[in-house]
Amino acid sequence: MLTYDVQIWGIRKRPNRVAAYQLRWRVGPRPFSKSYKIKAQADGRRSELLAALRNREQFETETGLPASEVQALNSTTWYDHTRAYAEMKWPGASAKHRASIADTLATITPKLVKDNRGAPAPKVLRTALYSWVYRFVLGDEGALKPRIDVEEPPADIVSALDWISRKSVDITALNTPSVVRTALDALKLKQDGTAAAENTVNRKRTVFSNCLRYAVERELLATLPLDKVDWTPPETDDEIDFRFVPGPKLAKALIDAVGEQGSRGRHLMAFFGCLYYAANRPGEAANLREEDFTLPEEGWGEVLLSTSTPGRRLRVDRHGRVLRYARSEEAGPQGDPACTDSPRPRAPGPRAHQGVRYR
């Protein structure tokens, strides 16, 4: 239990004692004392307790120590805390939110280290965190466990995780504004070093904030340290370039052309038609069934959205060719083999604005 009811007394000298100088203080109803051989040591400790009082720190009634010292004694590393946070969030999170959590933590954790001596390659460390630590699979008993605890990882992954477990800063370091700023600044950049979009930064900042709130809940931090930092995400230009937004005639021609590519093309014609004309998200359109539509002979119809699978996404190589459908950075092939060499449009427009602008 924490309390502000604290009283600190002067140093008492007890003759004929090896540790003759005794510091006494009271926290709540309980008295505490500690003896020192040298008076300067007792004075120094008394000054530390008085400084905690001046900083309006609460003291714990069980140990008699300031809250900050109790946290330091019971503390853990940032890396270990993120593992606990990911484990707590995973069961109730959607596929997309799970990926967002893993992405955010794999972005911040490599930056919150004591030093970079002996650091593994950035890509190896990110893979180790994203795909092995912050990804959960079913264990032998049917319970969700980190992949690193279920499968045998490669040697470079083991080495990278050993390094981060030794180099990760203590969770209490997040009480320092400069450390928090380091984590926030990491969110502003993509993996290639270019600036991330504003909505991406805000999404990751929310995950970071929730991770810190969980540290407060676990009593690893006394307060939320984000409030100590005056930081805003970078502004980005959200103006839509309508040169890359197809008009109604071009959109119809593109969708009709897709429909002429065999049975798979007819399937994709309906898919892209829902995206363009109904402004559906891809995950929503993929789950639509015939009974979800109300289509009159004339005028506007109605589509009823019921489910979404936002975790399903295409992987594309640097030449623009679709490689496969995947759910994570190391998921196996899940898509239609006929799509393997499908070209990606060179300048896809903002789909949401297409549907809204021309309806």
HELIX and SHEET records of a PDB file:
HELIX    1   1 LYS A   39  ARG A   54  1                                  16    
HELIX    2   2 ALA A   67  LEU A   73  1                                   7    
HELIX    3   3 TRP A   78  LYS A   89  1                                  12    
HELIX    4   4 TRP A   90  GLY A   92  5                                   3    
HELIX    5   5 ALA A   95  ILE A  108  1                                  14    
HELIX    6   6 THR A  109  LYS A  111  5                                   3    
HELIX    7   7 PRO A  122  THR A  127  1                                   6    
HELIX    8   8 ALA A  128  VAL A  133  3                                   6    
HELIX    9   9 ARG A  147  VAL A  150  1                                   4    
HELIX   10  10 ALA A  155  LYS A  167  1                                  13    
HELIX   11  11 ILE A  171  ASN A  175  5                                   5    
HELIX   12  12 PRO A  177  ALA A  186  1                                  10    
HELIX   13  13 GLU A  198  GLU A  217  1                                  20    
HELIX   14  14 PRO A  225  LYS A  228  5                                   4    
HELIX   15  15 PHE A  242  PHE A  244  5                                   3    
HELIX   16  16 PRO A  248  GLY A  259  1                                  12    
HELIX   17  17 GLY A  262  TYR A  277  1                                  16    
HELIX   18  18 PRO A  282  ALA A  285  1                                   4    
HELIX   19  19 GLU A  290  ASP A  292  5                                   3    
HELIX   20  20 PRO A  337  CYS A  339  5                                   3    
HELIX   21  21 ARG A  351  TYR A  358  1                                   8    
SHEET    1   A 2 LEU A   2  THR A   3  0                                        
SHEET    2   A 2 PHE A  59  GLU A  60 -1                                        
SHEET    1   B 3 VAL A   6  LYS A  13  0                                        
SHEET    2   B 3 TYR A  21  VAL A  27 -1                                        
SHEET    3   B 3 ARG A  30  TYR A  36 -1                                        
SHEET    1   C 2 PHE A 136  LEU A 138  0                                        
SHEET    2   C 2 LEU A 144  PRO A 146 -1                                        
SHEET    1   D 2 PHE A 293  THR A 294  0                                        
SHEET    2   D 2 GLU A 302  VAL A 303 -1                                        
SHEET    1   E 2 ARG A 313  VAL A 316  0                                        
SHEET    2   E 2 VAL A 322  ALA A 326 -1                                        
END                                                                             
